[in-house]
Amino acid sequence: MAKRKIVLLVVEGTSDASLLVPAFSALIENRLFQGQEFHCDVLTAPNHREEFHRRNGFYPADKPSQTVR
């Protein structure tokens, strides 16, 4: 089985996402892009667990990479 490479693109909001995701999609052809929008800053989410849970439906992990995973 071939190894997959994953590129994580973290953007601040929907306006950044609507501009940057199509640009990256055009640069990296023949790739599948998936997105998950968090309604909170995923880097500071552990400091605001209840707010993150209220907005996203689950609690953030202690490390941002675990939350994204």
Predicted model as a PDB file, atoms N, CA, C, CB and O in Angstrom, pLDDT in the B-factor column:
MODEL        1                                                                  
ATOM      1  N   MET A   1       0.845  -1.175   0.000  1.00 70.00           N  
ATOM      2  CA  MET A   1       0.000   0.000   0.000  1.00 70.00           C  
ATOM      3  C   MET A   1       0.895   1.245   0.000  1.00 70.00           C  
ATOM      4  CB  MET A   1      -0.964  -0.005   1.226  1.00 70.00           C  
ATOM      5  O   MET A   1       1.865   1.318   0.754  1.00 70.00           O  
ATOM      6  N   ALA A   2       0.568   2.195  -0.829  1.00 76.00           N  
ATOM      7  CA  ALA A   2       1.340   3.442  -0.926  1.00 76.00           C  
ATOM      8  C   ALA A   2       1.106   4.310   0.298  1.00 76.00           C  
ATOM      9  CB  ALA A   2       0.968   4.218  -2.203  1.00 76.00           C  
ATOM     10  O   ALA A   2       0.010   4.346   0.856  1.00 76.00           O  
ATOM     11  N   LYS A   3       2.140   4.997   0.695  1.00 78.00           N  
ATOM     12  CA  LYS A   3       2.013   5.915   1.830  1.00 78.00           C  
ATOM     13  C   LYS A   3       1.281   7.170   1.387  1.00 78.00           C  
ATOM     14  CB  LYS A   3       3.402   6.274   2.415  1.00 78.00           C  
ATOM     15  O   LYS A   3       1.444   7.642   0.262  1.00 78.00           O  
ATOM     16  N   ARG A   4       0.476   7.697   2.292  1.00 72.00           N  
ATOM     17  CA  ARG A   4      -0.234   8.942   2.018  1.00 72.00           C  
ATOM     18  C   ARG A   4       0.483  10.077   2.705  1.00 72.00           C  
ATOM     19  CB  ARG A   4      -1.703   8.866   2.481  1.00 72.00           C  
ATOM     20  O   ARG A   4       1.014   9.917   3.804  1.00 72.00           O  
ATOM     21  N   LYS A   5       0.497  11.215   2.061  1.00 73.00           N  
ATOM     22  CA  LYS A   5       1.050  12.419   2.673  1.00 73.00           C  
ATOM     23  C   LYS A   5      -0.109  13.355   2.971  1.00 73.00           C  
ATOM     24  CB  LYS A   5       2.116  13.105   1.743  1.00 73.00           C  
ATOM     25  O   LYS A   5      -1.023  13.527   2.164  1.00 73.00           O  
ATOM     26  N   ILE A   6      -0.044  13.947   4.136  1.00 73.00           N  
ATOM     27  CA  ILE A   6      -1.109  14.845   4.561  1.00 73.00           C  
ATOM     28  C   ILE A   6      -0.511  16.221   4.807  1.00 73.00           C  
ATOM     29  CB  ILE A   6      -1.825  14.311   5.835  1.00 73.00           C  
ATOM     30  O   ILE A   6       0.522  16.361   5.462  1.00 73.00           O  
ATOM     31  N   VAL A   7      -1.179  17.227   4.273  1.00 74.00           N  
ATOM     32  CA  VAL A   7      -0.790  18.614   4.498  1.00 74.00           C  
ATOM     33  C   VAL A   7      -1.921  19.270   5.269  1.00 74.00           C  
ATOM     34  CB  VAL A   7      -0.493  19.371   3.147  1.00 74.00           C  
ATOM     35  O   VAL A   7      -3.070  19.269   4.828  1.00 74.00           O  
ATOM     36  N   LEU A   8      -1.590  19.826   6.411  1.00 75.00           N  
ATOM     37  CA  LEU A   8      -2.584  20.507   7.234  1.00 75.00           C  
ATOM     38  C   LEU A   8      -2.497  21.998   6.957  1.00 75.00           C  
ATOM     39  CB  LEU A   8      -2.369  20.206   8.749  1.00 75.00           C  
ATOM     40  O   LEU A   8      -1.447  22.612   7.145  1.00 75.00           O  
ATOM     41  N   LEU A   9      -3.585  22.568   6.516  1.00 77.00           N  
ATOM     42  CA  LEU A   9      -3.658  23.999   6.237  1.00 77.00           C  
ATOM     43  C   LEU A   9      -4.595  24.612   7.271  1.00 77.00           C  
ATOM     44  CB  LEU A   9      -4.154  24.283   4.764  1.00 77.00           C  
ATOM     45  O   LEU A   9      -5.805  24.389   7.228  1.00 77.00           O  
ATOM     46  N   VAL A  10      -4.048  25.369   8.181  1.00 76.00           N  
ATOM     47  CA  VAL A  10      -4.840  26.011   9.229  1.00 76.00           C  
ATOM     48  C   VAL A  10      -5.054  27.458   8.832  1.00 76.00           C  
ATOM     49  CB  VAL A  10      -4.143  25.908  10.627  1.00 76.00           C  
ATOM     50  O   VAL A  10      -4.095  28.204   8.632  1.00 76.00           O  
ATOM     51  N   VAL A  11      -6.308  27.851   8.718  1.00 77.00           N  
ATOM     52  CA  VAL A  11      -6.648  29.233   8.362  1.00 77.00           C  
ATOM     53  C   VAL A  11      -7.509  29.820   9.462  1.00 77.00           C  
ATOM     54  CB  VAL A  11      -7.385  29.303   6.988  1.00 77.00           C  
ATOM     55  O   VAL A  11      -8.089  29.093  10.268  1.00 77.00           O  
ATOM     56  N   GLU A  12      -7.585  31.132   9.488  1.00 75.00           N  
ATOM     57  CA  GLU A  12      -8.256  31.800  10.597  1.00 75.00           C  
ATOM     58  C   GLU A  12      -9.770  31.808  10.482  1.00 75.00           C  
ATOM     59  CB  GLU A  12      -7.769  33.198  10.703  1.00 75.00           C  
ATOM     60  O   GLU A  12     -10.456  31.728  11.502  1.00 75.00           O  
ATOM     61  N   GLY A  13     -10.302  31.898   9.305  1.00 76.00           N  
ATOM     62  CA  GLY A  13     -11.754  31.988   9.186  1.00 76.00           C  
ATOM     63  C   GLY A  13     -12.236  31.552   7.819  1.00 76.00           C  
ATOM     64  O   GLY A  13     -11.456  31.098   6.981  1.00 76.00           O  
ATOM     65  N   THR A  14     -13.541  31.699   7.606  1.00 80.00           N  
ATOM     66  CA  THR A  14     -14.136  31.235   6.353  1.00 80.00           C  
ATOM     67  C   THR A  14     -13.660  32.047   5.157  1.00 80.00           C  
ATOM     68  CB  THR A  14     -15.646  31.295   6.441  1.00 80.00           C  
ATOM     69  O   THR A  14     -13.544  31.505   4.058  1.00 80.00           O  
ATOM     70  N   SER A  15     -13.383  33.334   5.347  1.00 85.00           N  
ATOM     71  CA  SER A  15     -12.904  34.130   4.207  1.00 85.00           C  
ATOM     72  C   SER A  15     -11.514  33.670   3.783  1.00 85.00           C  
ATOM     73  CB  SER A  15     -12.881  35.637   4.561  1.00 85.00           C  
ATOM     74  O   SER A  15     -11.226  33.606   2.588  1.00 85.00           O  
ATOM     75  N   ASP A  16     -10.654  33.350   4.739  1.00 83.00           N  
ATOM     76  CA  ASP A  16      -9.339  32.806   4.399  1.00 83.00           C  
ATOM     77  C   ASP A  16      -9.482  31.447   3.731  1.00 83.00           C  
ATOM     78  CB  ASP A  16      -8.458  32.691   5.654  1.00 83.00           C  
ATOM     79  O   ASP A  16      -8.798  31.164   2.747  1.00 83.00           O  
ATOM     80  N   ALA A  17     -10.358  30.608   4.253  1.00 83.00           N  
ATOM     81  CA  ALA A  17     -10.559  29.276   3.686  1.00 83.00           C  
ATOM     82  C   ALA A  17     -11.078  29.357   2.254  1.00 83.00           C  
ATOM     83  CB  ALA A  17     -11.531  28.472   4.550  1.00 83.00           C  
ATOM     84  O   ALA A  17     -10.630  28.610   1.385  1.00 83.00           O  
ATOM     85  N   SER A  18     -12.019  30.261   2.011  1.00 86.00           N  
ATOM     86  CA  SER A  18     -12.589  30.363   0.663  1.00 86.00           C  
ATOM     87  C   SER A  18     -11.567  30.872  -0.351  1.00 86.00           C  
ATOM     88  CB  SER A  18     -13.804  31.285   0.676  1.00 86.00           C  
ATOM     89  O   SER A  18     -11.710  30.625  -1.548  1.00 86.00           O  
ATOM     90  N   LEU A  19     -10.556  31.568   0.108  1.00 87.00           N  
ATOM     91  CA  LEU A  19      -9.499  32.051  -0.783  1.00 87.00           C  
ATOM     92  C   LEU A  19      -8.355  31.046  -0.916  1.00 87.00           C  
ATOM     93  CB  LEU A  19      -8.957  33.380  -0.277  1.00 87.00           C  
ATOM     94  O   LEU A  19      -7.892  30.781  -2.025  1.00 87.00           O  
ATOM     95  N   LEU A  20      -7.899  30.491   0.196  1.00 84.00           N  
ATOM     96  CA  LEU A  20      -6.685  29.670   0.192  1.00 84.00           C  
ATOM     97  C   LEU A  20      -6.897  28.218  -0.231  1.00 84.00           C  
ATOM     98  CB  LEU A  20      -6.079  29.689   1.546  1.00 84.00           C  
ATOM     99  O   LEU A  20      -6.040  27.653  -0.910  1.00 84.00           O  
ATOM    100  N   VAL A  21      -8.007  27.603   0.150  1.00 80.00           N  
ATOM    101  CA  VAL A  21      -8.218  26.193  -0.193  1.00 80.00           C  
ATOM    102  C   VAL A  21      -8.295  25.988  -1.702  1.00 80.00           C  
ATOM    103  CB  VAL A  21      -9.497  25.672   0.465  1.00 80.00           C  
ATOM    104  O   VAL A  21      -7.644  25.072  -2.205  1.00 80.00           O  
ATOM    105  N   PRO A  22      -9.050  26.787  -2.453  1.00 83.00           N  
ATOM    106  CA  PRO A  22      -9.039  26.600  -3.908  1.00 83.00           C  
ATOM    107  C   PRO A  22      -7.659  26.846  -4.534  1.00 83.00           C  
ATOM    108  CB  PRO A  22     -10.055  27.526  -4.547  1.00 83.00           C  
ATOM    109  O   PRO A  22      -7.287  26.181  -5.501  1.00 83.00           O  
ATOM    110  N   ALA A  23      -6.910  27.796  -3.986  1.00 84.00           N  
ATOM    111  CA  ALA A  23      -5.576  28.074  -4.516  1.00 84.00           C  
ATOM    112  C   ALA A  23      -4.651  26.879  -4.312  1.00 84.00           C  
ATOM    113  CB  ALA A  23      -4.982  29.322  -3.850  1.00 84.00           C  
ATOM    114  O   ALA A  23      -3.918  26.496  -5.224  1.00 84.00           O  
ATOM    115  N   PHE A  24      -4.682  26.290  -3.116  1.00 81.00           N  
ATOM    116  CA  PHE A  24      -3.864  25.106  -2.861  1.00 81.00           C  
ATOM    117  C   PHE A  24      -4.341  23.918  -3.689  1.00 81.00           C  
ATOM    118  CB  PHE A  24      -3.889  24.753  -1.372  1.00 81.00           C  
ATOM    119  O   PHE A  24      -3.528  23.120  -4.156  1.00 81.00           O  
ATOM    120  N   SER A  25      -5.648  23.796  -3.873  1.00 78.00           N  
ATOM    121  CA  SER A  25      -6.185  22.708  -4.693  1.00 78.00           C  
ATOM    122  C   SER A  25      -5.679  22.804  -6.125  1.00 78.00           C  
ATOM    123  CB  SER A  25      -7.718  22.728  -4.675  1.00 78.00           C  
ATOM    124  O   SER A  25      -5.387  21.788  -6.756  1.00 78.00           O  
ATOM    125  N   ALA A  26      -5.576  24.014  -6.630  1.00 81.00           N  
ATOM    126  CA  ALA A  26      -5.084  24.211  -7.999  1.00 81.00           C  
ATOM    127  C   ALA A  26      -3.590  23.910  -8.101  1.00 81.00           C  
ATOM    128  CB  ALA A  26      -5.360  25.649  -8.463  1.00 81.00           C  
ATOM    129  O   ALA A  26      -3.128  23.411  -9.127  1.00 81.00           O  
ATOM    130  N   LEU A  27      -2.836  24.207  -7.051  1.00 80.00           N  
ATOM    131  CA  LEU A  27      -1.397  23.957  -7.057  1.00 80.00           C  
ATOM    132  C   LEU A  27      -1.067  22.469  -6.951  1.00 80.00           C  
ATOM    133  CB  LEU A  27      -0.737  24.710  -5.919  1.00 80.00           C  
ATOM    134  O   LEU A  27      -0.107  21.993  -7.558  1.00 80.00           O  
ATOM    135  N   ILE A  28      -1.852  21.757  -6.194  1.00 77.00           N  
ATOM    136  CA  ILE A  28      -1.604  20.333  -5.959  1.00 77.00           C  
ATOM    137  C   ILE A  28      -2.712  19.552  -6.657  1.00 77.00           C  
ATOM    138  CB  ILE A  28      -1.549  19.997  -4.415  1.00 77.00           C  
ATOM    139  O   ILE A  28      -3.735  19.231  -6.051  1.00 77.00           O  
ATOM    140  N   GLU A  29      -2.501  19.253  -7.929  1.00 69.00           N  
ATOM    141  CA  GLU A  29      -3.534  18.588  -8.726  1.00 69.00           C  
ATOM    142  C   GLU A  29      -3.685  17.127  -8.331  1.00 69.00           C  
ATOM    143  CB  GLU A  29      -3.207  18.692 -10.213  1.00 69.00           C  
ATOM    144  O   GLU A  29      -2.782  16.525  -7.751  1.00 69.00           O  
ATOM    145  N   ASN A  30      -4.835  16.577  -8.655  1.00 68.00           N  
ATOM    146  CA  ASN A  30      -5.147  15.166  -8.426  1.00 68.00           C  
ATOM    147  C   ASN A  30      -5.069  14.769  -6.952  1.00 68.00           C  
ATOM    148  CB  ASN A  30      -4.206  14.301  -9.230  1.00 68.00           C  
ATOM    149  O   ASN A  30      -4.651  13.657  -6.627  1.00 68.00           O  
ATOM    150  N   ARG A  31      -5.461  15.652  -6.086  1.00 69.00           N  
ATOM    151  CA  ARG A  31      -5.456  15.354  -4.660  1.00 69.00           C  
ATOM    152  C   ARG A  31      -6.852  15.603  -4.099  1.00 69.00           C  
ATOM    153  CB  ARG A  31      -4.393  16.212  -3.911  1.00 69.00           C  
ATOM    154  O   ARG A  31      -7.594  16.462  -4.576  1.00 69.00           O  
ATOM    155  N   LEU A  32      -7.179  14.843  -3.094  1.00 69.00           N  
ATOM    156  CA  LEU A  32      -8.452  15.001  -2.411  1.00 69.00           C  
ATOM    157  C   LEU A  32      -8.259  15.934  -1.230  1.00 69.00           C  
ATOM    158  CB  LEU A  32      -9.016  13.633  -1.951  1.00 69.00           C  
ATOM    159  O   LEU A  32      -7.378  15.715  -0.398  1.00 69.00           O  
ATOM    160  N   PHE A  33      -9.070  16.964  -1.154  1.00 68.00           N  
ATOM    161  CA  PHE A  33      -9.005  17.893  -0.033  1.00 68.00           C  
ATOM    162  C   PHE A  33     -10.258  17.729   0.804  1.00 68.00           C  
ATOM    163  CB  PHE A  33      -8.851  19.360  -0.521  1.00 68.00           C  
ATOM    164  O   PHE A  33     -11.375  17.704   0.288  1.00 68.00           O  
ATOM    165  N   GLN A  34     -10.048  17.616   2.103  1.00 68.00           N  
ATOM    166  CA  GLN A  34     -11.149  17.564   3.039  1.00 68.00           C  
ATOM    167  C   GLN A  34     -10.957  18.688   4.038  1.00 68.00           C  
ATOM    168  CB  GLN A  34     -11.234  16.182   3.745  1.00 68.00           C  
ATOM    169  O   GLN A  34      -9.827  19.082   4.328  1.00 68.00           O  
ATOM    170  N   GLY A  35     -12.027  19.189   4.550  1.00 67.00           N  
ATOM    171  CA  GLY A  35     -11.929  20.263   5.521  1.00 67.00           C  
ATOM    172  C   GLY A  35     -12.829  20.027   6.714  1.00 67.00           C  
ATOM    173  O   GLY A  35     -13.864  19.368   6.618  1.00 67.00           O  
ATOM    174  N   GLN A  36     -12.420  20.569   7.815  1.00 68.00           N  
ATOM    175  CA  GLN A  36     -13.239  20.567   9.020  1.00 68.00           C  
ATOM    176  C   GLN A  36     -13.143  21.952   9.622  1.00 68.00           C  
ATOM    177  CB  GLN A  36     -12.782  19.462  10.039  1.00 68.00           C  
ATOM    178  O   GLN A  36     -12.073  22.402  10.031  1.00 68.00           O  
ATOM    179  N   GLU A  37     -14.259  22.605   9.666  1.00 70.00           N  
ATOM    180  CA  GLU A  37     -14.276  23.965  10.197  1.00 70.00           C  
ATOM    181  C   GLU A  37     -14.544  23.913  11.695  1.00 70.00           C  
ATOM    182  CB  GLU A  37     -15.343  24.833   9.477  1.00 70.00           C  
ATOM    183  O   GLU A  37     -15.540  23.343  12.140  1.00 70.00           O  
ATOM    184  N   PHE A  38     -13.649  24.509  12.459  1.00 67.00           N  
ATOM    185  CA  PHE A  38     -13.838  24.647  13.898  1.00 67.00           C  
ATOM    186  C   PHE A  38     -14.304  26.065  14.168  1.00 67.00           C  
ATOM    187  CB  PHE A  38     -12.525  24.320  14.687  1.00 67.00           C  
ATOM    188  O   PHE A  38     -13.756  27.019  13.615  1.00 67.00           O  
ATOM    189  N   HIS A  39     -15.293  26.206  15.000  1.00 69.00           N  
ATOM    190  CA  HIS A  39     -15.811  27.531  15.344  1.00 69.00           C  
ATOM    191  C   HIS A  39     -15.113  28.023  16.608  1.00 69.00           C  
ATOM    192  CB  HIS A  39     -17.362  27.497  15.543  1.00 69.00           C  
ATOM    193  O   HIS A  39     -15.751  28.338  17.613  1.00 69.00           O  
ATOM    194  N   CYS A  40     -13.811  28.077  16.530  1.00 73.00           N  
ATOM    195  CA  CYS A  40     -12.985  28.459  17.658  1.00 73.00           C  
ATOM    196  C   CYS A  40     -11.545  28.369  17.186  1.00 73.00           C  
ATOM    197  CB  CYS A  40     -13.250  27.551  18.918  1.00 73.00           C  
ATOM    198  O   CYS A  40     -11.262  27.697  16.195  1.00 73.00           O  
ATOM    199  N   ASP A  41     -10.650  29.020  17.864  1.00 77.00           N  
ATOM    200  CA  ASP A  41      -9.236  28.892  17.561  1.00 77.00           C  
ATOM    201  C   ASP A  41      -8.754  27.560  18.128  1.00 77.00           C  
ATOM    202  CB  ASP A  41      -8.416  30.092  18.145  1.00 77.00           C  
ATOM    203  O   ASP A  41      -8.676  27.392  19.345  1.00 77.00           O  
ATOM    204  N   VAL A  42      -8.434  26.622  17.255  1.00 76.00           N  
ATOM    205  CA  VAL A  42      -8.060  25.280  17.699  1.00 76.00           C  
ATOM    206  C   VAL A  42      -6.777  25.285  18.532  1.00 76.00           C  
ATOM    207  CB  VAL A  42      -7.889  24.364  16.496  1.00 76.00           C  
ATOM    208  O   VAL A  42      -6.544  24.366  19.317  1.00 76.00           O  
ATOM    209  N   LEU A  43      -5.954  26.306  18.365  1.00 77.00           N  
ATOM    210  CA  LEU A  43      -4.713  26.382  19.130  1.00 77.00           C  
ATOM    211  C   LEU A  43      -4.953  26.773  20.582  1.00 77.00           C  
ATOM    212  CB  LEU A  43      -3.770  27.371  18.486  1.00 77.00           C  
ATOM    213  O   LEU A  43      -4.183  26.378  21.458  1.00 77.00           O  
ATOM    214  N   THR A  44      -6.000  27.539  20.853  1.00 82.00           N  
ATOM    215  CA  THR A  44      -6.306  27.944  22.228  1.00 82.00           C  
ATOM    216  C   THR A  44      -7.526  27.213  22.790  1.00 82.00           C  
ATOM    217  CB  THR A  44      -6.537  29.447  22.286  1.00 82.00           C  
ATOM    218  O   THR A  44      -7.968  27.518  23.898  1.00 82.00           O  
ATOM    219  N   ALA A  45      -8.069  26.267  22.051  1.00 83.00           N  
ATOM    220  CA  ALA A  45      -9.276  25.560  22.468  1.00 83.00           C  
ATOM    221  C   ALA A  45      -9.159  24.903  23.844  1.00 83.00           C  
ATOM    222  CB  ALA A  45      -9.618  24.517  21.450  1.00 83.00           C  
ATOM    223  O   ALA A  45     -10.132  24.920  24.598  1.00 83.00           O  
ATOM    224  N   PRO A  46      -7.999  24.320  24.205  1.00 86.00           N  
ATOM    225  CA  PRO A  46      -7.919  23.712  25.543  1.00 86.00           C  
ATOM    226  C   PRO A  46      -8.164  24.705  26.681  1.00 86.00           C  
ATOM    227  CB  PRO A  46      -6.565  23.074  25.730  1.00 86.00           C  
ATOM    228  O   PRO A  46      -8.531  24.306  27.786  1.00 86.00           O  
ATOM    229  N   ASN A  47      -7.966  25.973  26.416  1.00 85.00           N  
ATOM    230  CA  ASN A  47      -8.209  26.994  27.434  1.00 85.00           C  
ATOM    231  C   ASN A  47      -9.687  27.356  27.555  1.00 85.00           C  
ATOM    232  CB  ASN A  47      -7.406  28.239  27.119  1.00 85.00           C  
ATOM    233  O   ASN A  47     -10.087  28.003  28.522  1.00 85.00           O  
ATOM    234  N   HIS A  48     -10.496  26.946  26.587  1.00 86.00           N  
ATOM    235  CA  HIS A  48     -11.919  27.305  26.530  1.00 86.00           C  
ATOM    236  C   HIS A  48     -12.736  26.060  26.182  1.00 86.00           C  
ATOM    237  CB  HIS A  48     -12.172  28.442  25.483  1.00 86.00           C  
ATOM    238  O   HIS A  48     -13.503  26.061  25.220  1.00 86.00           O  
ATOM    239  N   ARG A  49     -12.567  25.015  26.962  1.00 87.00           N  
ATOM    240  CA  ARG A  49     -13.162  23.705  26.654  1.00 87.00           C  
ATOM    241  C   ARG A  49     -14.683  23.750  26.512  1.00 87.00           C  
ATOM    242  CB  ARG A  49     -12.794  22.713  27.732  1.00 87.00           C  
ATOM    243  O   ARG A  49     -15.222  23.199  25.552  1.00 87.00           O  
ATOM    244  N   GLU A  50     -15.373  24.384  27.431  1.00 90.00           N  
ATOM    245  CA  GLU A  50     -16.838  24.398  27.392  1.00 90.00           C  
ATOM    246  C   GLU A  50     -17.360  25.159  26.180  1.00 90.00           C  
ATOM    247  CB  GLU A  50     -17.396  25.019  28.670  1.00 90.00           C  
ATOM    248  O   GLU A  50     -18.315  24.721  25.539  1.00 90.00           O  
ATOM    249  N   GLU A  51     -16.751  26.283  25.862  1.00 87.00           N  
ATOM    250  CA  GLU A  51     -17.158  27.055  24.680  1.00 87.00           C  
ATOM    251  C   GLU A  51     -16.905  26.253  23.407  1.00 87.00           C  
ATOM    252  CB  GLU A  51     -16.401  28.404  24.620  1.00 87.00           C  
ATOM    253  O   GLU A  51     -17.751  26.223  22.513  1.00 87.00           O  
ATOM    254  N   PHE A  52     -15.752  25.608  23.322  1.00 82.00           N  
ATOM    255  CA  PHE A  52     -15.435  24.781  22.155  1.00 82.00           C  
ATOM    256  C   PHE A  52     -16.456  23.651  22.022  1.00 82.00           C  
ATOM    257  CB  PHE A  52     -13.998  24.203  22.265  1.00 82.00           C  
ATOM    258  O   PHE A  52     -16.944  23.378  20.925  1.00 82.00           O  
ATOM    259  N   HIS A  53     -16.776  22.999  23.133  1.00 87.00           N  
ATOM    260  CA  HIS A  53     -17.749  21.913  23.109  1.00 87.00           C  
ATOM    261  C   HIS A  53     -19.118  22.410  22.666  1.00 87.00           C  
ATOM    262  CB  HIS A  53     -17.849  21.259  24.483  1.00 87.00           C  
ATOM    263  O   HIS A  53     -19.791  21.753  21.872  1.00 87.00           O  
ATOM    264  N   ARG A  54     -19.527  23.550  23.167  1.00 87.00           N  
ATOM    265  CA  ARG A  54     -20.834  24.112  22.796  1.00 87.00           C  
ATOM    266  C   ARG A  54     -20.904  24.394  21.297  1.00 87.00           C  
ATOM    267  CB  ARG A  54     -21.110  25.404  23.587  1.00 87.00           C  
ATOM    268  O   ARG A  54     -21.935  24.154  20.669  1.00 87.00           O  
ATOM    269  N   ARG A  55     -19.831  24.895  20.730  1.00 83.00           N  
ATOM    270  CA  ARG A  55     -19.834  25.276  19.315  1.00 83.00           C  
ATOM    271  C   ARG A  55     -19.565  24.119  18.357  1.00 83.00           C  
ATOM    272  CB  ARG A  55     -18.813  26.342  19.086  1.00 83.00           C  
ATOM    273  O   ARG A  55     -20.052  24.128  17.226  1.00 83.00           O  
ATOM    274  N   ASN A  56     -18.790  23.114  18.801  1.00 80.00           N  
ATOM    275  CA  ASN A  56     -18.346  22.065  17.891  1.00 80.00           C  
ATOM    276  C   ASN A  56     -18.868  20.669  18.216  1.00 80.00           C  
ATOM    277  CB  ASN A  56     -16.872  22.031  17.877  1.00 80.00           C  
ATOM    278  O   ASN A  56     -18.750  19.765  17.388  1.00 80.00           O  
ATOM    279  N   GLY A  57     -19.435  20.476  19.389  1.00 85.00           N  
ATOM    280  CA  GLY A  57     -20.031  19.190  19.728  1.00 85.00           C  
ATOM    281  C   GLY A  57     -19.086  18.166  20.315  1.00 85.00           C  
ATOM    282  O   GLY A  57     -19.492  17.027  20.549  1.00 85.00           O  
ATOM    283  N   PHE A  58     -17.849  18.527  20.560  1.00 84.00           N  
ATOM    284  CA  PHE A  58     -16.915  17.633  21.228  1.00 84.00           C  
ATOM    285  C   PHE A  58     -15.881  18.466  21.967  1.00 84.00           C  
ATOM    286  CB  PHE A  58     -16.235  16.673  20.215  1.00 84.00           C  
ATOM    287  O   PHE A  58     -15.688  19.646  21.675  1.00 84.00           O  
ATOM    288  N   TYR A  59     -15.221  17.835  22.924  1.00 85.00           N  
ATOM    289  CA  TYR A  59     -14.210  18.532  23.711  1.00 85.00           C  
ATOM    290  C   TYR A  59     -12.854  18.478  23.024  1.00 85.00           C  
ATOM    291  CB  TYR A  59     -14.115  17.930  25.113  1.00 85.00           C  
ATOM    292  O   TYR A  59     -12.504  17.455  22.436  1.00 85.00           O  
ATOM    293  N   PRO A  60     -12.084  19.560  23.086  1.00 82.00           N  
ATOM    294  CA  PRO A  60     -10.763  19.545  22.468  1.00 82.00           C  
ATOM    295  C   PRO A  60      -9.772  18.740  23.308  1.00 82.00           C  
ATOM    296  CB  PRO A  60     -10.251  20.975  22.274  1.00 82.00           C  
ATOM    297  O   PRO A  60      -9.926  18.607  24.522  1.00 82.00           O  
ATOM    298  N   ALA A  61      -8.756  18.209  22.634  1.00 84.00           N  
ATOM    299  CA  ALA A  61      -7.678  17.515  23.326  1.00 84.00           C  
ATOM    300  C   ALA A  61      -6.701  18.559  23.886  1.00 84.00           C  
ATOM    301  CB  ALA A  61      -6.947  16.514  22.364  1.00 84.00           C  
ATOM    302  O   ALA A  61      -6.820  19.751  23.603  1.00 84.00           O  
ATOM    303  N   ASP A  62      -5.746  18.093  24.675  1.00 85.00           N  
ATOM    304  CA  ASP A  62      -4.759  19.017  25.239  1.00 85.00           C  
ATOM    305  C   ASP A  62      -3.841  19.584  24.173  1.00 85.00           C  
ATOM    306  CB  ASP A  62      -3.935  18.321  26.305  1.00 85.00           C  
ATOM    307  O   ASP A  62      -3.396  20.726  24.285  1.00 85.00           O  
ATOM    308  N   LYS A  63      -3.550  18.804  23.141  1.00 83.00           N  
ATOM    309  CA  LYS A  63      -2.673  19.259  22.065  1.00 83.00           C  
ATOM    310  C   LYS A  63      -3.499  19.556  20.825  1.00 83.00           C  
ATOM    311  CB  LYS A  63      -1.586  18.205  21.753  1.00 83.00           C  
ATOM    312  O   LYS A  63      -4.373  18.761  20.479  1.00 83.00           O  
ATOM    313  N   PRO A  64      -3.255  20.684  20.134  1.00 78.00           N  
ATOM    314  CA  PRO A  64      -4.019  21.006  18.916  1.00 78.00           C  
ATOM    315  C   PRO A  64      -3.978  19.908  17.872  1.00 78.00           C  
ATOM    316  CB  PRO A  64      -3.500  22.276  18.308  1.00 78.00           C  
ATOM    317  O   PRO A  64      -4.982  19.664  17.202  1.00 78.00           O  
ATOM    318  N   SER A  65      -2.840  19.237  17.716  1.00 79.00           N  
ATOM    319  CA  SER A  65      -2.751  18.172  16.702  1.00 79.00           C  
ATOM    320  C   SER A  65      -3.694  17.022  17.019  1.00 79.00           C  
ATOM    321  CB  SER A  65      -1.314  17.648  16.601  1.00 79.00           C  
ATOM    322  O   SER A  65      -4.231  16.396  16.105  1.00 79.00           O  
ATOM    323  N   GLN A  66      -3.905  16.735  18.298  1.00 82.00           N  
ATOM    324  CA  GLN A  66      -4.847  15.677  18.687  1.00 82.00           C  
ATOM    325  C   GLN A  66      -6.288  16.109  18.428  1.00 82.00           C  
ATOM    326  CB  GLN A  66      -4.665  15.311  20.173  1.00 82.00           C  
ATOM    327  O   GLN A  66      -7.122  15.291  18.037  1.00 82.00           O  
ATOM    328  N   THR A  67      -6.580  17.374  18.641  1.00 77.00           N  
ATOM    329  CA  THR A  67      -7.923  17.889  18.374  1.00 77.00           C  
ATOM    330  C   THR A  67      -8.254  17.784  16.890  1.00 77.00           C  
ATOM    331  CB  THR A  67      -8.046  19.349  18.845  1.00 77.00           C  
ATOM    332  O   THR A  67      -9.354  17.372  16.520  1.00 77.00           O  
ATOM    333  N   VAL A  68      -7.306  18.156  16.050  1.00 73.00           N  
ATOM    334  CA  VAL A  68      -7.523  18.101  14.606  1.00 73.00           C  
ATOM    335  C   VAL A  68      -7.664  16.655  14.143  1.00 73.00           C  
ATOM    336  CB  VAL A  68      -6.367  18.791  13.858  1.00 73.00           C  
ATOM    337  O   VAL A  68      -8.501  16.353  13.292  1.00 73.00           O  
ATOM    338  N   ARG A  69      -6.861  15.774  14.693  1.00 75.00           N  
ATOM    339  CA  ARG A  69      -6.906  14.362  14.319  1.00 75.00           C  
ATOM    340  C   ARG A  69      -8.267  13.789  14.645  1.00 75.00           C  
ATOM    341  CB  ARG A  69      -5.802  13.564  15.034  1.00 75.00           C  
ATOM    342  O   ARG A  69      -8.513  12.607  14.405  1.00 75.00           O  
TER     343      ARG A  69                                                      
ENDMDL                                                                          
END                                                                             
